[in-house]
Amino acid sequence: MFVKVAKLSEIKEGGLKMVDADGEDVCLIKSGGNVYAIQDNCTHEDAPLHEGRLEGNELVCPWHEARFDFATGKVNPETDWAKRDVKIYNVKVEGDDILVDV
């Protein structure tokens, strides 16, 4: 079920935004003109990923530098302290609306 979570105009290129998607905290990422959605909490110690930073195709956790591919949710093997991947969500953009499948 897709739910509207934000406006495309609310996220700048290279930006991160935490949204509520039907009760789930989701981090939206705008990169390369595309919008991605992943769970907002790091799998290491629940850090808020929307406070992290982008480096290439990875989102870097603000607390302990764990790295996740924001398109696939896969944890970078070099950051083995974050033992699990993050959940990703399908995204649709309709006009200026961003919808996430929860």
Phi and psi in degrees as a GROMACS rama.xvg file:
@    title "Ramachandran Plot"
@    xaxis  label "Phi"
@    yaxis  label "Psi"
@TYPE xy
-83.0037  133.031  PHE-2
-123.13  142.898  VAL-3
-73.9137  129.361  LYS-4
-122.159  -22.699  VAL-5
-168.388  174.194  ALA-6
-101.715  140.038  LYS-7
-56.2071  -36.1981  LEU-8
-68.1517  -11.5304  SER-9
-83.5099  -10.155  GLU-10
-123.062  120.623  ILE-11
-81.7894  161.347  LYS-12
-56.8643  130.475  GLU-13
80.9849  7.4457  GLY-14
-94.9759  161.677  GLY-15
-125.382  145.478  LEU-16
-150.387  129.506  LYS-17
-87.0853  134.26  MET-18
-134.537  160.758  VAL-19
-98.1818  120.068  ASP-20
-113.377  89.0725  ALA-21
54.6419  45.5657  ASP-22
92.1061  -4.26985  GLY-23
-107.261  132.324  GLU-24
-76.6376  122.321  ASP-25
-126.832  139.226  VAL-26
-99.9084  118.762  CYS-27
-90.8325  141.829  LEU-28
-131.552  131.803  ILE-29
-112.532  116.661  LYS-30
-146.596  131.792  SER-31
61.781  27.7402  GLY-32
79.9489  -2.20082  GLY-33
-103.745  157.558  ASN-34
-113.458  132.49  VAL-35
-120.126  155.861  TYR-36
-137.315  126.14  ALA-37
-133.099  163.799  ILE-38
-59.3432  146.857  GLN-39
-84.9908  -13.4357  ASP-40
-103.653  134.684  ASN-41
-65.0207  145.135  CYS-42
-77.8104  -3.04812  THR-43
-85.7023  -67.3139  HIS-44
-136.303  32.4346  GLU-45
63.0291  25.8996  ASP-46
-61.4806  147.772  ALA-47
-74.8324  105.656  PRO-48
-64.0829  -24.8885  LEU-49
-66.2192  -11.6478  HIS-50
-93.2778  1.6451  GLU-51
-81.81  -157.352  GLY-52
-142.881  157.052  ARG-53
-94.7622  138.033  LEU-54
-136.656  106.065  GLU-55
63.5888  -125.712  GLY-56
-98.9772  19.276  ASN-57
-117.719  146.594  GLU-58
-100.619  126.087  LEU-59
-101.978  125.804  VAL-60
-62.5782  138.268  CYS-61
-72.6226  -18.3055  PRO-62
-92.9539  -52.3118  TRP-63
-129.549  16.9101  HIS-64
67.8557  18.0093  GLU-65
-61.6414  147.893  ALA-66
-123.207  134.036  ARG-67
-129.384  135.683  PHE-68
-71.8189  115.555  ASP-69
-75.3317  -12.1301  PHE-70
-85.3121  -32.367  ALA-71
-110.779  -20.2329  THR-72
84.0725  -2.69773  GLY-73
-71.3727  135.857  LYS-74
-77.2088  140.293  VAL-75
-66.441  128.077  ASN-76
-60.2393  -21.3871  PRO-77
-73.4731  -14.3669  GLU-78
-110.238  64.7306  THR-79
-71.464  -7.02198  ASP-80
-72.8362  -21.3152  TRP-81
-96.2834  84.3802  ALA-82
-69.5314  -16.8932  LYS-83
-119.536  150.859  ARG-84
-68.832  162.822  ASP-85
-95.6532  153.101  VAL-86
-74.2465  137.987  LYS-87
-111.364  158.566  ILE-88
-126.126  144.733  TYR-89
-71.2278  143.678  ASN-90
-126.08  140.587  VAL-91
-126.391  142.95  LYS-92
-115.487  122.655  VAL-93
-122.483  104.892  GLU-94
65.9142  -118.699  GLY-95
-101.698  3.4631  ASP-96
-93.5662  135.667  ASP-97
-102.908  126.49  ILE-98
-118.892  139.212  LEU-99
-120.662  137.808  VAL-100
-87.1095  113.692  ASP-101
